[in-house]
């Protein structure tokens, strides 16, 4: 235990440098939560067992559902106008139903900007 504490003390300058940036998140909790969910999904699907195309489709499906399905009720109560991560990213909701939101976003039925380099 003592060695662990001493090794942390040796890293004091690196920690101080990280905390010197104002407005920076201090923890990786949001990333850890997302990766825990992904790890659980991968465990349930036998860690990408099978063909790579099937594994890719499974991960894409998981990401789509994670981004478009409504968040937990506590988060929705805080911002009722934006119920999913995709709605927060877009700043609006195309349709009240999350599945319709997914279909509209996937079909480019929402706002579409011209490419920067035509």
C-alpha positions as CSV (number, residue, x, y, z in Angstrom):
1,X,0.0,0.0,0.0
2,X,2.8,2.4,0.9
3,X,4.4,1.9,-2.6
4,X,1.1,2.8,-4.3
5,X,0.8,6.0,-2.3
6,X,4.5,7.0,-2.9
7,X,4.1,6.3,-6.7
8,X,1.1,8.7,-6.7
9,X,3.1,11.3,-4.9
10,X,5.8,11.1,-7.5
11,X,3.2,11.9,-10.2
12,X,2.2,15.1,-8.4
13,X,3.5,17.4,-11.2
14,X,1.6,15.5,-13.9
15,X,-1.7,15.8,-11.9
16,X,-1.1,19.5,-11.3
17,X,-0.6,20.1,-15.0
18,X,-3.8,18.3,-15.8
19,X,-5.7,20.4,-13.3
20,X,-4.3,23.7,-14.6
21,X,-6.7,23.7,-17.5
22,X,-9.9,25.6,-16.5
23,X,-13.2,24.0,-17.6
24,X,-11.6,20.6,-18.2
25,X,-13.6,17.6,-16.9
26,X,-11.8,16.3,-13.8
27,X,-12.9,12.7,-14.1
28,X,-13.6,10.2,-16.9
29,X,-16.9,9.0,-15.4
30,X,-19.0,9.6,-18.5
31,X,-16.5,7.7,-20.6
32,X,-16.2,4.9,-18.0
33,X,-20.0,4.5,-17.9
34,X,-20.2,4.2,-21.6
35,X,-17.4,1.7,-21.8
36,X,-18.9,-0.4,-19.0
37,X,-22.1,-0.6,-21.0
38,X,-20.1,-1.6,-24.1
39,X,-18.1,-4.2,-22.2
40,X,-21.4,-5.7,-20.9
41,X,-22.7,-5.8,-24.5
42,X,-19.6,-7.5,-25.7
43,X,-19.7,-10.0,-22.9
44,X,-23.3,-10.9,-23.8
45,X,-22.4,-11.3,-27.5
46,X,-19.3,-13.5,-26.8
47,X,-16.7,-10.9,-27.4
48,X,-17.1,-10.4,-31.1
49,X,-17.3,-14.2,-31.7
50,X,-18.0,-15.0,-35.4
51,X,-17.4,-13.1,-38.6
52,X,-16.1,-9.6,-38.5
53,X,-19.0,-8.2,-40.6
54,X,-21.5,-9.6,-38.1
55,X,-19.6,-8.2,-35.2
56,X,-19.4,-4.7,-36.9
57,X,-23.2,-4.7,-37.5
58,X,-23.8,-5.7,-33.9
59,X,-21.6,-2.9,-32.6
60,X,-23.2,-0.4,-35.0
61,X,-26.7,-1.4,-33.8
62,X,-25.6,-1.1,-30.2
63,X,-24.3,2.4,-30.9
64,X,-27.4,3.5,-32.7
65,X,-29.7,2.3,-29.9
66,X,-27.5,3.9,-27.3
67,X,-27.5,7.2,-29.1
68,X,-31.2,7.4,-29.9
69,X,-33.1,5.5,-27.2
70,X,-34.4,7.7,-24.3
71,X,-32.0,8.2,-21.4
72,X,-32.9,7.4,-17.8
73,X,-35.9,9.1,-16.3
74,X,-33.8,11.4,-14.0
75,X,-31.9,12.8,-17.0
76,X,-35.0,13.3,-19.0
77,X,-36.6,15.2,-16.1
78,X,-33.7,17.6,-16.1
79,X,-34.0,18.4,-19.8
80,X,-37.4,17.1,-21.0
81,X,-37.0,18.7,-24.5
82,X,-33.8,16.6,-25.2
83,X,-34.3,13.0,-24.2
84,X,-31.4,11.1,-25.9
85,X,-27.7,11.7,-26.6
86,X,-28.5,12.3,-30.3
87,X,-31.1,15.0,-29.5
88,X,-28.6,16.7,-27.2
89,X,-26.0,16.6,-29.9
90,X,-28.4,18.0,-32.6
91,X,-30.0,20.4,-30.2
92,X,-33.5,19.4,-31.3
93,X,-35.9,16.5,-31.7
94,X,-37.3,15.7,-35.2
95,X,-40.1,13.5,-34.0
96,X,-41.5,12.5,-30.5
97,X,-40.8,8.8,-31.1
98,X,-37.2,7.8,-30.7
99,X,-37.3,5.3,-33.5
100,X,-38.7,7.8,-35.9
101,X,-35.9,10.2,-34.8
102,X,-33.4,7.4,-35.7
103,X,-35.0,6.9,-39.1
104,X,-35.1,10.6,-39.9
105,X,-31.5,11.1,-38.9
106,X,-30.3,8.1,-40.9
107,X,-32.2,9.2,-44.0
108,X,-30.8,12.7,-43.9
109,X,-34.3,14.0,-43.6
110,X,-33.2,16.6,-41.1
111,X,-31.0,19.6,-41.7
112,X,-28.3,18.8,-44.2
113,X,-25.4,21.1,-44.8
114,X,-23.4,21.2,-48.0
115,X,-19.9,19.6,-47.9
116,X,-17.0,21.9,-47.2
117,X,-14.9,20.8,-50.1
118,X,-17.2,20.1,-53.1
